[in-house]
């Protein structure tokens, strides 16, 4: 089994047509490898969360849209950013929150973020969103994180989202008609190359919510980056 896991971790595109036991690989070991080997690019950076976290075409409208939502509430919300990455996006949202909790699974990345970003409202922490209990907050942000996970991993995250009042989920999807939620091994790749993408309110995840609204749709890199607001 160890050799099998190592073989799949070493592949750039490790998509599989069906779930296997390898899908239970925990995100922590995968993400540590991705950042240490610069699999998302950014060779000149110490940590780099990919073009989706740095392209102005993607980041500017996302920040604008999330700020508009956070500022539309009567009182400021406590925000929980899961998979905060290098925090190039999250740091632009802090002032719109009562408190901003930012988490990632890679300890070295979180320690680096603590040194780089300082704010009285900001708290960093290291958790595995698949295996660990999630922090308490009003609104959770998960931006292009689940798309890197296997269905088995995502299934463990979905039930935890109901603990929040709002969930803002962002995923990279095909432009045209596609089959949602085809399985893959947890890793750097996403489902786009197989004309698939993660849609939480469809099978096998079936996330139930009081209301659901598409906040944002951005054409990007042979697909669309869709941000959906779920209210529970």
Biotite code that builds the C-alpha atoms (Angstrom):
import biotite.structure as struc

atoms = struc.array([
    struc.Atom([0.000, 0.000, 0.000], chain_id="A", res_id=1, res_name="UNK", atom_name="CA", element="C"),
    struc.Atom([2.825, 2.428, 0.868], chain_id="A", res_id=2, res_name="UNK", atom_name="CA", element="C"),
    struc.Atom([4.391, 1.952, -2.587], chain_id="A", res_id=3, res_name="UNK", atom_name="CA", element="C"),
    struc.Atom([1.003, 2.456, -4.224], chain_id="A", res_id=4, res_name="UNK", atom_name="CA", element="C"),
    struc.Atom([0.441, 5.721, -2.359], chain_id="A", res_id=5, res_name="UNK", atom_name="CA", element="C"),
    struc.Atom([3.907, 6.975, -3.243], chain_id="A", res_id=6, res_name="UNK", atom_name="CA", element="C"),
    struc.Atom([3.324, 6.167, -6.908], chain_id="A", res_id=7, res_name="UNK", atom_name="CA", element="C"),
    struc.Atom([0.116, 8.194, -7.058], chain_id="A", res_id=8, res_name="UNK", atom_name="CA", element="C"),
    struc.Atom([1.554, 11.094, -5.056], chain_id="A", res_id=9, res_name="UNK", atom_name="CA", element="C"),
    struc.Atom([4.333, 11.353, -7.617], chain_id="A", res_id=10, res_name="UNK", atom_name="CA", element="C"),
    struc.Atom([1.944, 11.787, -10.562], chain_id="A", res_id=11, res_name="UNK", atom_name="CA", element="C"),
    struc.Atom([1.049, 15.271, -11.833], chain_id="A", res_id=12, res_name="UNK", atom_name="CA", element="C"),
    struc.Atom([-2.374, 14.090, -13.017], chain_id="A", res_id=13, res_name="UNK", atom_name="CA", element="C"),
    struc.Atom([-3.567, 11.312, -10.770], chain_id="A", res_id=14, res_name="UNK", atom_name="CA", element="C"),
    struc.Atom([-7.209, 11.172, -11.819], chain_id="A", res_id=15, res_name="UNK", atom_name="CA", element="C"),
    struc.Atom([-8.944, 7.815, -11.440], chain_id="A", res_id=16, res_name="UNK", atom_name="CA", element="C"),
    struc.Atom([-12.300, 6.777, -12.937], chain_id="A", res_id=17, res_name="UNK", atom_name="CA", element="C"),
    struc.Atom([-13.511, 5.233, -9.675], chain_id="A", res_id=18, res_name="UNK", atom_name="CA", element="C"),
    struc.Atom([-12.773, 5.482, -5.986], chain_id="A", res_id=19, res_name="UNK", atom_name="CA", element="C"),
    struc.Atom([-10.045, 3.288, -4.558], chain_id="A", res_id=20, res_name="UNK", atom_name="CA", element="C"),
    struc.Atom([-8.473, 2.890, -1.149], chain_id="A", res_id=21, res_name="UNK", atom_name="CA", element="C"),
    struc.Atom([-5.782, 5.343, -2.264], chain_id="A", res_id=22, res_name="UNK", atom_name="CA", element="C"),
    struc.Atom([-8.480, 8.042, -2.134], chain_id="A", res_id=23, res_name="UNK", atom_name="CA", element="C"),
    struc.Atom([-8.165, 7.966, 1.638], chain_id="A", res_id=24, res_name="UNK", atom_name="CA", element="C"),
    struc.Atom([-4.748, 9.636, 1.479], chain_id="A", res_id=25, res_name="UNK", atom_name="CA", element="C"),
    struc.Atom([-4.948, 12.563, 3.899], chain_id="A", res_id=26, res_name="UNK", atom_name="CA", element="C"),
    struc.Atom([-4.646, 16.090, 2.483], chain_id="A", res_id=27, res_name="UNK", atom_name="CA", element="C"),
    struc.Atom([-1.827, 16.974, 4.907], chain_id="A", res_id=28, res_name="UNK", atom_name="CA", element="C"),
    struc.Atom([0.825, 14.765, 3.311], chain_id="A", res_id=29, res_name="UNK", atom_name="CA", element="C"),
    struc.Atom([-0.374, 15.706, -0.166], chain_id="A", res_id=30, res_name="UNK", atom_name="CA", element="C"),
    struc.Atom([-0.363, 19.464, 0.425], chain_id="A", res_id=31, res_name="UNK", atom_name="CA", element="C"),
    struc.Atom([3.039, 19.402, 2.075], chain_id="A", res_id=32, res_name="UNK", atom_name="CA", element="C"),
    struc.Atom([4.418, 17.771, -1.059], chain_id="A", res_id=33, res_name="UNK", atom_name="CA", element="C"),
    struc.Atom([2.647, 20.223, -3.385], chain_id="A", res_id=34, res_name="UNK", atom_name="CA", element="C"),
    struc.Atom([4.107, 23.260, -1.628], chain_id="A", res_id=35, res_name="UNK", atom_name="CA", element="C"),
    struc.Atom([7.581, 21.826, -1.110], chain_id="A", res_id=36, res_name="UNK", atom_name="CA", element="C"),
    struc.Atom([7.889, 20.805, -4.772], chain_id="A", res_id=37, res_name="UNK", atom_name="CA", element="C"),
    struc.Atom([6.210, 23.966, -6.157], chain_id="A", res_id=38, res_name="UNK", atom_name="CA", element="C"),
    struc.Atom([3.640, 21.916, -8.076], chain_id="A", res_id=39, res_name="UNK", atom_name="CA", element="C"),
    struc.Atom([1.422, 24.992, -8.479], chain_id="A", res_id=40, res_name="UNK", atom_name="CA", element="C"),
    struc.Atom([4.274, 27.138, -9.799], chain_id="A", res_id=41, res_name="UNK", atom_name="CA", element="C"),
    struc.Atom([5.689, 30.254, -8.171], chain_id="A", res_id=42, res_name="UNK", atom_name="CA", element="C"),
    struc.Atom([9.313, 29.176, -8.050], chain_id="A", res_id=43, res_name="UNK", atom_name="CA", element="C"),
    struc.Atom([10.403, 32.577, -6.677], chain_id="A", res_id=44, res_name="UNK", atom_name="CA", element="C"),
    struc.Atom([7.975, 32.384, -3.743], chain_id="A", res_id=45, res_name="UNK", atom_name="CA", element="C"),
    struc.Atom([8.518, 30.580, -0.456], chain_id="A", res_id=46, res_name="UNK", atom_name="CA", element="C"),
    struc.Atom([4.903, 29.350, -0.617], chain_id="A", res_id=47, res_name="UNK", atom_name="CA", element="C"),
    struc.Atom([2.597, 29.751, -3.617], chain_id="A", res_id=48, res_name="UNK", atom_name="CA", element="C"),
    struc.Atom([-1.056, 28.711, -3.791], chain_id="A", res_id=49, res_name="UNK", atom_name="CA", element="C"),
    struc.Atom([-1.358, 28.874, -7.583], chain_id="A", res_id=50, res_name="UNK", atom_name="CA", element="C"),
    struc.Atom([-2.565, 31.287, -10.245], chain_id="A", res_id=51, res_name="UNK", atom_name="CA", element="C"),
    struc.Atom([-6.097, 31.124, -8.845], chain_id="A", res_id=52, res_name="UNK", atom_name="CA", element="C"),
    struc.Atom([-4.805, 32.908, -5.754], chain_id="A", res_id=53, res_name="UNK", atom_name="CA", element="C"),
    struc.Atom([-2.711, 35.472, -7.635], chain_id="A", res_id=54, res_name="UNK", atom_name="CA", element="C"),
    struc.Atom([-4.337, 36.227, -10.998], chain_id="A", res_id=55, res_name="UNK", atom_name="CA", element="C"),
    struc.Atom([-5.984, 39.657, -10.811], chain_id="A", res_id=56, res_name="UNK", atom_name="CA", element="C"),
    struc.Atom([-8.688, 38.392, -13.168], chain_id="A", res_id=57, res_name="UNK", atom_name="CA", element="C"),
    struc.Atom([-9.715, 35.877, -10.505], chain_id="A", res_id=58, res_name="UNK", atom_name="CA", element="C"),
    struc.Atom([-8.813, 37.565, -7.230], chain_id="A", res_id=59, res_name="UNK", atom_name="CA", element="C"),
    struc.Atom([-10.219, 41.075, -7.760], chain_id="A", res_id=60, res_name="UNK", atom_name="CA", element="C"),
    struc.Atom([-13.843, 40.094, -8.540], chain_id="A", res_id=61, res_name="UNK", atom_name="CA", element="C"),
    struc.Atom([-13.800, 37.434, -5.805], chain_id="A", res_id=62, res_name="UNK", atom_name="CA", element="C"),
    struc.Atom([-12.618, 39.892, -3.159], chain_id="A", res_id=63, res_name="UNK", atom_name="CA", element="C"),
    struc.Atom([-15.123, 42.481, -4.366], chain_id="A", res_id=64, res_name="UNK", atom_name="CA", element="C"),
    struc.Atom([-18.007, 39.992, -4.256], chain_id="A", res_id=65, res_name="UNK", atom_name="CA", element="C"),
    struc.Atom([-17.189, 38.551, -0.835], chain_id="A", res_id=66, res_name="UNK", atom_name="CA", element="C"),
    struc.Atom([-16.654, 42.019, 0.626], chain_id="A", res_id=67, res_name="UNK", atom_name="CA", element="C"),
    struc.Atom([-20.061, 43.093, -0.676], chain_id="A", res_id=68, res_name="UNK", atom_name="CA", element="C"),
    struc.Atom([-21.703, 40.114, 1.008], chain_id="A", res_id=69, res_name="UNK", atom_name="CA", element="C"),
    struc.Atom([-19.876, 40.527, 4.323], chain_id="A", res_id=70, res_name="UNK", atom_name="CA", element="C"),
    struc.Atom([-20.669, 44.234, 4.425], chain_id="A", res_id=71, res_name="UNK", atom_name="CA", element="C"),
    struc.Atom([-24.355, 43.618, 3.635], chain_id="A", res_id=72, res_name="UNK", atom_name="CA", element="C"),
    struc.Atom([-25.033, 42.061, 7.043], chain_id="A", res_id=73, res_name="UNK", atom_name="CA", element="C"),
    struc.Atom([-26.326, 44.213, 9.861], chain_id="A", res_id=74, res_name="UNK", atom_name="CA", element="C"),
    struc.Atom([-23.370, 43.267, 12.042], chain_id="A", res_id=75, res_name="UNK", atom_name="CA", element="C"),
    struc.Atom([-19.968, 41.965, 11.036], chain_id="A", res_id=76, res_name="UNK", atom_name="CA", element="C"),
    struc.Atom([-19.519, 38.195, 10.857], chain_id="A", res_id=77, res_name="UNK", atom_name="CA", element="C"),
    struc.Atom([-16.818, 35.936, 12.187], chain_id="A", res_id=78, res_name="UNK", atom_name="CA", element="C"),
    struc.Atom([-15.244, 34.427, 9.075], chain_id="A", res_id=79, res_name="UNK", atom_name="CA", element="C"),
    struc.Atom([-13.465, 31.075, 8.869], chain_id="A", res_id=80, res_name="UNK", atom_name="CA", element="C"),
    struc.Atom([-11.144, 30.669, 5.861], chain_id="A", res_id=81, res_name="UNK", atom_name="CA", element="C"),
    struc.Atom([-10.444, 26.963, 5.334], chain_id="A", res_id=82, res_name="UNK", atom_name="CA", element="C"),
    struc.Atom([-7.469, 26.187, 3.115], chain_id="A", res_id=83, res_name="UNK", atom_name="CA", element="C"),
    struc.Atom([-6.241, 29.782, 3.368], chain_id="A", res_id=84, res_name="UNK", atom_name="CA", element="C"),
    struc.Atom([-3.033, 28.929, 1.500], chain_id="A", res_id=85, res_name="UNK", atom_name="CA", element="C"),
    struc.Atom([-0.482, 31.716, 1.082], chain_id="A", res_id=86, res_name="UNK", atom_name="CA", element="C"),
    struc.Atom([-3.181, 34.208, 2.200], chain_id="A", res_id=87, res_name="UNK", atom_name="CA", element="C"),
    struc.Atom([-2.807, 36.456, -0.837], chain_id="A", res_id=88, res_name="UNK", atom_name="CA", element="C"),
    struc.Atom([-6.620, 36.533, -1.055], chain_id="A", res_id=89, res_name="UNK", atom_name="CA", element="C"),
    struc.Atom([-7.656, 36.307, 2.597], chain_id="A", res_id=90, res_name="UNK", atom_name="CA", element="C"),
    struc.Atom([-5.669, 39.282, 3.824], chain_id="A", res_id=91, res_name="UNK", atom_name="CA", element="C"),
    struc.Atom([-7.835, 41.530, 1.638], chain_id="A", res_id=92, res_name="UNK", atom_name="CA", element="C"),
    struc.Atom([-11.013, 40.478, 3.476], chain_id="A", res_id=93, res_name="UNK", atom_name="CA", element="C"),
    struc.Atom([-9.988, 40.912, 7.114], chain_id="A", res_id=94, res_name="UNK", atom_name="CA", element="C"),
    struc.Atom([-11.424, 44.406, 7.597], chain_id="A", res_id=95, res_name="UNK", atom_name="CA", element="C"),
    struc.Atom([-14.908, 43.199, 6.586], chain_id="A", res_id=96, res_name="UNK", atom_name="CA", element="C"),
    struc.Atom([-15.064, 40.632, 9.413], chain_id="A", res_id=97, res_name="UNK", atom_name="CA", element="C"),
    struc.Atom([-15.583, 40.782, 13.155], chain_id="A", res_id=98, res_name="UNK", atom_name="CA", element="C"),
    struc.Atom([-12.867, 38.139, 13.439], chain_id="A", res_id=99, res_name="UNK", atom_name="CA", element="C"),
    struc.Atom([-11.002, 36.350, 10.663], chain_id="A", res_id=100, res_name="UNK", atom_name="CA", element="C"),
    struc.Atom([-9.909, 32.768, 11.354], chain_id="A", res_id=101, res_name="UNK", atom_name="CA", element="C"),
    struc.Atom([-7.518, 31.387, 8.739], chain_id="A", res_id=102, res_name="UNK", atom_name="CA", element="C"),
    struc.Atom([-6.559, 27.711, 8.632], chain_id="A", res_id=103, res_name="UNK", atom_name="CA", element="C"),
    struc.Atom([-4.474, 25.408, 6.503], chain_id="A", res_id=104, res_name="UNK", atom_name="CA", element="C"),
    struc.Atom([-3.149, 21.879, 6.891], chain_id="A", res_id=105, res_name="UNK", atom_name="CA", element="C"),
    struc.Atom([0.527, 22.725, 6.258], chain_id="A", res_id=106, res_name="UNK", atom_name="CA", element="C"),
    struc.Atom([2.180, 23.821, 9.509], chain_id="A", res_id=107, res_name="UNK", atom_name="CA", element="C"),
    struc.Atom([5.147, 25.538, 7.861], chain_id="A", res_id=108, res_name="UNK", atom_name="CA", element="C"),
    struc.Atom([2.771, 27.598, 5.726], chain_id="A", res_id=109, res_name="UNK", atom_name="CA", element="C"),
    struc.Atom([0.749, 28.714, 8.751], chain_id="A", res_id=110, res_name="UNK", atom_name="CA", element="C"),
    struc.Atom([3.905, 29.696, 10.634], chain_id="A", res_id=111, res_name="UNK", atom_name="CA", element="C"),
    struc.Atom([5.013, 31.740, 7.631], chain_id="A", res_id=112, res_name="UNK", atom_name="CA", element="C"),
    struc.Atom([1.599, 33.445, 7.455], chain_id="A", res_id=113, res_name="UNK", atom_name="CA", element="C"),
    struc.Atom([1.774, 34.334, 11.150], chain_id="A", res_id=114, res_name="UNK", atom_name="CA", element="C"),
    struc.Atom([5.064, 36.123, 10.551], chain_id="A", res_id=115, res_name="UNK", atom_name="CA", element="C"),
    struc.Atom([3.908, 37.926, 7.413], chain_id="A", res_id=116, res_name="UNK", atom_name="CA", element="C"),
    struc.Atom([0.361, 39.045, 8.247], chain_id="A", res_id=117, res_name="UNK", atom_name="CA", element="C"),
    struc.Atom([-0.498, 40.961, 11.420], chain_id="A", res_id=118, res_name="UNK", atom_name="CA", element="C"),
    struc.Atom([-3.968, 42.145, 12.421], chain_id="A", res_id=119, res_name="UNK", atom_name="CA", element="C"),
    struc.Atom([-5.882, 42.275, 15.713], chain_id="A", res_id=120, res_name="UNK", atom_name="CA", element="C"),
    struc.Atom([-8.834, 40.547, 14.073], chain_id="A", res_id=121, res_name="UNK", atom_name="CA", element="C"),
    struc.Atom([-6.727, 37.763, 12.543], chain_id="A", res_id=122, res_name="UNK", atom_name="CA", element="C"),
    struc.Atom([-6.088, 34.299, 13.990], chain_id="A", res_id=123, res_name="UNK", atom_name="CA", element="C"),
    struc.Atom([-4.131, 31.602, 12.149], chain_id="A", res_id=124, res_name="UNK", atom_name="CA", element="C"),
    struc.Atom([-4.279, 27.900, 12.919], chain_id="A", res_id=125, res_name="UNK", atom_name="CA", element="C"),
    struc.Atom([-3.347, 24.525, 11.494], chain_id="A", res_id=126, res_name="UNK", atom_name="CA", element="C"),
    struc.Atom([-6.118, 21.953, 10.982], chain_id="A", res_id=127, res_name="UNK", atom_name="CA", element="C"),
    struc.Atom([-7.027, 19.120, 8.632], chain_id="A", res_id=128, res_name="UNK", atom_name="CA", element="C"),
    struc.Atom([-10.561, 19.963, 7.485], chain_id="A", res_id=129, res_name="UNK", atom_name="CA", element="C"),
    struc.Atom([-11.166, 16.304, 6.582], chain_id="A", res_id=130, res_name="UNK", atom_name="CA", element="C"),
    struc.Atom([-10.300, 14.764, 9.944], chain_id="A", res_id=131, res_name="UNK", atom_name="CA", element="C"),
    struc.Atom([-10.537, 17.612, 12.463], chain_id="A", res_id=132, res_name="UNK", atom_name="CA", element="C"),
    struc.Atom([-13.463, 19.439, 14.023], chain_id="A", res_id=133, res_name="UNK", atom_name="CA", element="C"),
    struc.Atom([-13.979, 22.821, 12.375], chain_id="A", res_id=134, res_name="UNK", atom_name="CA", element="C"),
    struc.Atom([-13.800, 26.099, 14.326], chain_id="A", res_id=135, res_name="UNK", atom_name="CA", element="C"),
    struc.Atom([-16.970, 27.991, 15.239], chain_id="A", res_id=136, res_name="UNK", atom_name="CA", element="C"),
    struc.Atom([-17.794, 30.944, 12.974], chain_id="A", res_id=137, res_name="UNK", atom_name="CA", element="C"),
    struc.Atom([-20.687, 32.598, 11.146], chain_id="A", res_id=138, res_name="UNK", atom_name="CA", element="C"),
    struc.Atom([-19.382, 32.245, 7.600], chain_id="A", res_id=139, res_name="UNK", atom_name="CA", element="C"),
    struc.Atom([-16.957, 29.716, 6.119], chain_id="A", res_id=140, res_name="UNK", atom_name="CA", element="C"),
    struc.Atom([-14.915, 30.342, 2.968], chain_id="A", res_id=141, res_name="UNK", atom_name="CA", element="C"),
    struc.Atom([-13.567, 27.361, 0.998], chain_id="A", res_id=142, res_name="UNK", atom_name="CA", element="C"),
    struc.Atom([-11.961, 28.632, -2.172], chain_id="A", res_id=143, res_name="UNK", atom_name="CA", element="C"),
    struc.Atom([-10.744, 26.106, -4.745], chain_id="A", res_id=144, res_name="UNK", atom_name="CA", element="C"),
    struc.Atom([-9.783, 23.598, -2.075], chain_id="A", res_id=145, res_name="UNK", atom_name="CA", element="C"),
    struc.Atom([-12.286, 20.763, -2.422], chain_id="A", res_id=146, res_name="UNK", atom_name="CA", element="C"),
    struc.Atom([-11.510, 20.426, -6.149], chain_id="A", res_id=147, res_name="UNK", atom_name="CA", element="C"),
    struc.Atom([-8.157, 18.886, -5.180], chain_id="A", res_id=148, res_name="UNK", atom_name="CA", element="C"),
    struc.Atom([-9.715, 16.252, -2.907], chain_id="A", res_id=149, res_name="UNK", atom_name="CA", element="C"),
    struc.Atom([-11.088, 12.777, -3.485], chain_id="A", res_id=150, res_name="UNK", atom_name="CA", element="C"),
    struc.Atom([-14.812, 12.222, -3.055], chain_id="A", res_id=151, res_name="UNK", atom_name="CA", element="C"),
    struc.Atom([-14.130, 10.269, 0.133], chain_id="A", res_id=152, res_name="UNK", atom_name="CA", element="C"),
    struc.Atom([-12.375, 13.305, 1.614], chain_id="A", res_id=153, res_name="UNK", atom_name="CA", element="C"),
    struc.Atom([-15.092, 15.725, 0.487], chain_id="A", res_id=154, res_name="UNK", atom_name="CA", element="C"),
    struc.Atom([-17.808, 13.519, 2.001], chain_id="A", res_id=155, res_name="UNK", atom_name="CA", element="C"),
    struc.Atom([-16.184, 14.000, 5.398], chain_id="A", res_id=156, res_name="UNK", atom_name="CA", element="C"),
    struc.Atom([-16.167, 17.787, 5.026], chain_id="A", res_id=157, res_name="UNK", atom_name="CA", element="C"),
    struc.Atom([-19.717, 18.338, 3.752], chain_id="A", res_id=158, res_name="UNK", atom_name="CA", element="C"),
    struc.Atom([-21.647, 17.430, 6.964], chain_id="A", res_id=159, res_name="UNK", atom_name="CA", element="C"),
    struc.Atom([-19.508, 19.888, 8.931], chain_id="A", res_id=160, res_name="UNK", atom_name="CA", element="C"),
    struc.Atom([-20.669, 22.853, 6.847], chain_id="A", res_id=161, res_name="UNK", atom_name="CA", element="C"),
    struc.Atom([-24.107, 22.879, 8.442], chain_id="A", res_id=162, res_name="UNK", atom_name="CA", element="C"),
    struc.Atom([-22.539, 24.226, 11.627], chain_id="A", res_id=163, res_name="UNK", atom_name="CA", element="C"),
    struc.Atom([-22.101, 27.594, 9.893], chain_id="A", res_id=164, res_name="UNK", atom_name="CA", element="C"),
    struc.Atom([-24.773, 30.109, 8.967], chain_id="A", res_id=165, res_name="UNK", atom_name="CA", element="C"),
    struc.Atom([-23.199, 30.726, 5.571], chain_id="A", res_id=166, res_name="UNK", atom_name="CA", element="C"),
    struc.Atom([-20.763, 28.849, 3.346], chain_id="A", res_id=167, res_name="UNK", atom_name="CA", element="C"),
    struc.Atom([-19.107, 30.488, 0.352], chain_id="A", res_id=168, res_name="UNK", atom_name="CA", element="C"),
    struc.Atom([-17.686, 27.743, -1.856], chain_id="A", res_id=169, res_name="UNK", atom_name="CA", element="C"),
    struc.Atom([-15.559, 28.373, -4.941], chain_id="A", res_id=170, res_name="UNK", atom_name="CA", element="C"),
    struc.Atom([-14.795, 25.683, -7.547], chain_id="A", res_id=171, res_name="UNK", atom_name="CA", element="C"),
    struc.Atom([-13.221, 25.542, -11.018], chain_id="A", res_id=172, res_name="UNK", atom_name="CA", element="C"),
    struc.Atom([-15.779, 23.983, -13.395], chain_id="A", res_id=173, res_name="UNK", atom_name="CA", element="C"),
    struc.Atom([-16.013, 23.235, -17.142], chain_id="A", res_id=174, res_name="UNK", atom_name="CA", element="C"),
    struc.Atom([-17.602, 25.949, -19.284], chain_id="A", res_id=175, res_name="UNK", atom_name="CA", element="C"),
    struc.Atom([-20.237, 23.747, -20.885], chain_id="A", res_id=176, res_name="UNK", atom_name="CA", element="C"),
    struc.Atom([-22.341, 20.771, -19.825], chain_id="A", res_id=177, res_name="UNK", atom_name="CA", element="C"),
    struc.Atom([-20.391, 18.365, -17.620], chain_id="A", res_id=178, res_name="UNK", atom_name="CA", element="C"),
    struc.Atom([-20.665, 15.404, -15.296], chain_id="A", res_id=179, res_name="UNK", atom_name="CA", element="C"),
    struc.Atom([-20.295, 16.653, -11.742], chain_id="A", res_id=180, res_name="UNK", atom_name="CA", element="C"),
    struc.Atom([-18.223, 15.055, -9.002], chain_id="A", res_id=181, res_name="UNK", atom_name="CA", element="C"),
    struc.Atom([-16.243, 12.407, -10.875], chain_id="A", res_id=182, res_name="UNK", atom_name="CA", element="C"),
    struc.Atom([-13.825, 10.940, -8.364], chain_id="A", res_id=183, res_name="UNK", atom_name="CA", element="C"),
    struc.Atom([-10.081, 11.553, -8.243], chain_id="A", res_id=184, res_name="UNK", atom_name="CA", element="C"),
    struc.Atom([-7.143, 10.965, -5.957], chain_id="A", res_id=185, res_name="UNK", atom_name="CA", element="C"),
    struc.Atom([-6.392, 13.836, -3.576], chain_id="A", res_id=186, res_name="UNK", atom_name="CA", element="C"),
    struc.Atom([-3.611, 15.856, -5.191], chain_id="A", res_id=187, res_name="UNK", atom_name="CA", element="C"),
    struc.Atom([-2.540, 18.926, -7.167], chain_id="A", res_id=188, res_name="UNK", atom_name="CA", element="C"),
    struc.Atom([-4.756, 18.206, -10.186], chain_id="A", res_id=189, res_name="UNK", atom_name="CA", element="C"),
    struc.Atom([-8.471, 18.958, -10.507], chain_id="A", res_id=190, res_name="UNK", atom_name="CA", element="C"),
    struc.Atom([-11.373, 17.353, -12.385], chain_id="A", res_id=191, res_name="UNK", atom_name="CA", element="C"),
    struc.Atom([-11.455, 19.905, -15.218], chain_id="A", res_id=192, res_name="UNK", atom_name="CA", element="C"),
    struc.Atom([-9.402, 17.741, -17.608], chain_id="A", res_id=193, res_name="UNK", atom_name="CA", element="C"),
    struc.Atom([-12.106, 15.070, -17.364], chain_id="A", res_id=194, res_name="UNK", atom_name="CA", element="C"),
    struc.Atom([-14.937, 17.543, -18.013], chain_id="A", res_id=195, res_name="UNK", atom_name="CA", element="C"),
    struc.Atom([-15.996, 17.426, -14.386], chain_id="A", res_id=196, res_name="UNK", atom_name="CA", element="C"),
    struc.Atom([-15.988, 19.587, -11.275], chain_id="A", res_id=197, res_name="UNK", atom_name="CA", element="C"),
    struc.Atom([-17.155, 19.644, -7.670], chain_id="A", res_id=198, res_name="UNK", atom_name="CA", element="C"),
    struc.Atom([-20.803, 20.636, -7.107], chain_id="A", res_id=199, res_name="UNK", atom_name="CA", element="C"),
    struc.Atom([-21.680, 20.109, -3.452], chain_id="A", res_id=200, res_name="UNK", atom_name="CA", element="C"),
    struc.Atom([-25.460, 20.120, -3.793], chain_id="A", res_id=201, res_name="UNK", atom_name="CA", element="C"),
    struc.Atom([-25.360, 17.263, -6.318], chain_id="A", res_id=202, res_name="UNK", atom_name="CA", element="C"),
    struc.Atom([-24.711, 13.526, -5.819], chain_id="A", res_id=203, res_name="UNK", atom_name="CA", element="C"),
    struc.Atom([-22.880, 12.002, -4.068], chain_id="A", res_id=204, res_name="UNK", atom_name="CA", element="C"),
    struc.Atom([-22.544, 14.942, -1.636], chain_id="A", res_id=205, res_name="UNK", atom_name="CA", element="C"),
    struc.Atom([-26.105, 16.369, -1.673], chain_id="A", res_id=206, res_name="UNK", atom_name="CA", element="C"),
    struc.Atom([-25.392, 19.371, 0.547], chain_id="A", res_id=207, res_name="UNK", atom_name="CA", element="C"),
    struc.Atom([-28.728, 20.646, 1.847], chain_id="A", res_id=208, res_name="UNK", atom_name="CA", element="C"),
    struc.Atom([-29.217, 24.348, 2.475], chain_id="A", res_id=209, res_name="UNK", atom_name="CA", element="C"),
    struc.Atom([-31.971, 26.813, 3.222], chain_id="A", res_id=210, res_name="UNK", atom_name="CA", element="C"),
    struc.Atom([-30.965, 28.989, 0.288], chain_id="A", res_id=211, res_name="UNK", atom_name="CA", element="C"),
    struc.Atom([-28.406, 28.717, -2.500], chain_id="A", res_id=212, res_name="UNK", atom_name="CA", element="C"),
    struc.Atom([-27.185, 31.524, -4.753], chain_id="A", res_id=213, res_name="UNK", atom_name="CA", element="C"),
    struc.Atom([-24.450, 31.823, -7.365], chain_id="A", res_id=214, res_name="UNK", atom_name="CA", element="C"),
    struc.Atom([-22.424, 34.857, -6.345], chain_id="A", res_id=215, res_name="UNK", atom_name="CA", element="C"),
    struc.Atom([-19.808, 34.949, -9.060], chain_id="A", res_id=216, res_name="UNK", atom_name="CA", element="C"),
    struc.Atom([-18.769, 33.280, -12.324], chain_id="A", res_id=217, res_name="UNK", atom_name="CA", element="C"),
    struc.Atom([-15.392, 34.038, -13.918], chain_id="A", res_id=218, res_name="UNK", atom_name="CA", element="C"),
    struc.Atom([-14.141, 32.593, -17.205], chain_id="A", res_id=219, res_name="UNK", atom_name="CA", element="C"),
    struc.Atom([-10.653, 31.283, -16.575], chain_id="A", res_id=220, res_name="UNK", atom_name="CA", element="C"),
    struc.Atom([-8.220, 28.739, -18.019], chain_id="A", res_id=221, res_name="UNK", atom_name="CA", element="C"),
    struc.Atom([-10.579, 26.652, -20.197], chain_id="A", res_id=222, res_name="UNK", atom_name="CA", element="C"),
    struc.Atom([-13.309, 26.746, -17.582], chain_id="A", res_id=223, res_name="UNK", atom_name="CA", element="C"),
    struc.Atom([-15.253, 28.935, -15.181], chain_id="A", res_id=224, res_name="UNK", atom_name="CA", element="C"),
    struc.Atom([-14.535, 29.642, -11.527], chain_id="A", res_id=225, res_name="UNK", atom_name="CA", element="C"),
    struc.Atom([-17.912, 29.622, -9.778], chain_id="A", res_id=226, res_name="UNK", atom_name="CA", element="C"),
    struc.Atom([-18.545, 30.971, -6.291], chain_id="A", res_id=227, res_name="UNK", atom_name="CA", element="C"),
    struc.Atom([-21.747, 29.769, -4.585], chain_id="A", res_id=228, res_name="UNK", atom_name="CA", element="C"),
    struc.Atom([-23.316, 31.074, -1.402], chain_id="A", res_id=229, res_name="UNK", atom_name="CA", element="C"),
    struc.Atom([-25.112, 28.497, 0.771], chain_id="A", res_id=230, res_name="UNK", atom_name="CA", element="C"),
    struc.Atom([-27.282, 29.591, 3.682], chain_id="A", res_id=231, res_name="UNK", atom_name="CA", element="C"),
    struc.Atom([-28.123, 27.059, 6.384], chain_id="A", res_id=232, res_name="UNK", atom_name="CA", element="C"),
])
